[in-house]
Amino acid sequence: MGTTKTMDATRKVAFRLDRPAVSGTVHVRTALVGLALAAVTFLVFCGTVAFGSGGYTVPLTQVVPALWGGGDTASLFVVRELRLPRASVALAAGAAFGAAGAVFQSVTRNPLASPDMLGITQGAGAAVAAGMVLGTGAGLGTQALGLAGALTAGVLVYALAWNRGTTGYRIVLVGVGVSWMGLSLTYHLLSRAELYQAQKVLGWLVGNLNDRGWEHARPTALALAALLPVLLLLGRLRRTLMLGDEVAAGLGTPVQRTRLALLLCGTALAAFATAAAGPVLFVALASPQIAQRLTRAAAPPVAAAALTGASLVLVSDLVAQRAFGSLMLPVGVVTGVLGAPFLLWQLARANRSGSGG
């Protein structure tokens, strides 16, 4: 049994369930936007599978049956063997980047904070470059190296930002420093690399979904399945952090433990996404801001940001595969072209509001 009470029909609905004993509020606009984004993500996913590379177009009416093992043999082969693994990597990586960006922007209270800015992706890049050039961690592969490098960078940022606690301001400053350390190490390794090694490293660093398969999609999907529920459960505490540490502590939020838990989840999501698809730039930066404006929420919504990130990567990958004929661009090139103007707009907006320095 349960009861539902409308507090404001245009804004949110309060609910209470007797079994299990759960209560809370549901923001109507956020829920509706989430459903719309889920539908858009599914349509874009099907479009990517239908119109991907290879010159063979699968009719949209045959894509969904093929996803479940039906349809003719040709469509089944193209969908399940050639395009579905790549599209699944794009879906999982984009969702992980979007959710991670929402976490970092909430924890730091900075709309420009993202794994790209805080050294997470640069740590992954440095580890992959070291593996390819120096043979460090031989046999692990780029996915394991990228995961280890990103996690190491995240731990380093938190450790260096600790001073009887952490603040969002210190995390951003230390993250910028760690990102430049990672970039410097990567450039040094590239200067020592053979030509073929440098080409491999640069091909990974730009963010690339070419030759991605199920072995790249599964770890990221499992990370999402494990960490997204945790982030949703921490949603109320995450929103109180946006009010500032003193106010959050006054409301009963364990500030440092909450920040650490959120940073661990965000870093892990960014690490798995980077390991799977490479450092696809600007997705983690733009997705939370787009989702927040669509939902008009006080803080970047994690679920909506994840769906927005998935759609952005899927659309960018489809453009990368089909926009230039037989030439397939890395997906990071497209997200960079789309993301750079967004970053400039964010900076201009921050300056107008007086928070841009």
Beta strands, then each sheet from edge to edge (+ up, - down):
strand 1: 2-8
strand 2: 12-17
strand 3: 22-27
sheet 1: 1+ 2- 3+
end
